[in-house]
């Protein structure tokens, strides 16, 4: 009888210890699987970002070029008109939109929204404002003053692109 009680206690003790160890093992395994899944999610997210950002930066660079081109085309048109008439025809609401300006401006804003790099975004804003001020200038002198920094801003922007892209590869 005593052997039966000890046997029964051994079975209960064995069952309890097996259950506790199984639960412990499952918790450890679950934590490990969650950690692996989280790490894989972060790797996938980083990979997506690493693909998205270079494309977005290159799109912004292209948009900056289009905006500067549109501004220069409009300034060339205004200068040609100035040479013919001797008067600077400042833009008004009724003036037809500069050729390619709207598309370039919208493209710049769309591309700028997708770029995470603060410096690139801010230089693009400076370029947009300088280009806009130059084509909306009240005088030839003002247009010249506002357009003068465009090339330097473009160089600064391209230098920032040059610094940003290698970190994404």
C-alpha positions, -999 to +999 in steps of 0.1 A: +000+000+000+028+024+009+045+017-024+012+026-042+010+059-024+046+067-032+040+057-068+009+079-069+028+108-054+056+102-080+031+102-108+015+135-096+049+151-090+061+140-124+029+153-141+032+187-124+069+191-131+063+180-168+034+205-171+055+234-155+085+226-177+063+223-209+046+257-201+081+273-195+095+259-227+064+271-247+068+306-232+104+307-241+097+294-276+069+319-281+091+348-270+119+336-293+094+333-322+080+368-315+115+382-313+124+366-346+092+379-362+098+414-349+134+414-362+122+402-396+095+429-396+122+456-388+145+442-416+116+442-441+106+478-430+142+490-433+146+473-468+114+491-479+127+524-466+161+518-482+144+513-516+118+541-511+141+569-500+167+568-529+138+568-554+121+597-536+153+617-534+160+611-571+124+622-579+129+653-559+162+660-577+144+657-610+116+680-598+141+706-587+157+706-621+123+709-638+114+738-616+146+757-622+142+750-660+107+764-659+118+795-640+147+801-665+124+797-695+100+822-680+128+846-672+141+843-707+107+851-721+104+881-698+139+893-708+131+890-745+099+910-739+119+935-719+144+939-748+117+945-773+096+969-752+120+984-727+095+976-700+094+948-675+060+931-676+056+919-641+033+889-637-002+894-625-030+869-619-041+874-655-007+865-669-006+830-684+012+805-663+048+801-671+054+772-694+059+741-674+058+760-641+027+744-626+037+708-634+072+715-620+059+731-589+034+703-582+060+676-590+084+693-565+058+694-537+048+658-543+084+646-543+093+667-513+065+651-493+081+617-497+117+626-487+126+621-451+159+642-451+151+675-436+180+694-453+169+682-487+134+693-480+144+727-468+168+734-497+139+724-521+117+750-503+144+777-507+147+768-544+110+770-549+107+804-532+137+818-550+124+806-584+089+818-577+101+852-565+122+856-596+094+850-621+069+871-600+093+900-596+081+935-600+112+947-619+141+933-640+165+941-612+144+923-586+141+893-610+178+892-613+183+895-576+159+866-569+173+844-596+209+849-587+209+823-559+193+795-580+225+780-593+242+781-558+211+766-542+210+739-569+246+730-562+239+730-525+209+707-531+229+683-553+257+682-527+231+673-501+218+645-524+254+633-528+258+631-490+224+614-485+223+587-511+254+567-501+240+562-466+210+545-482+230+519-500 
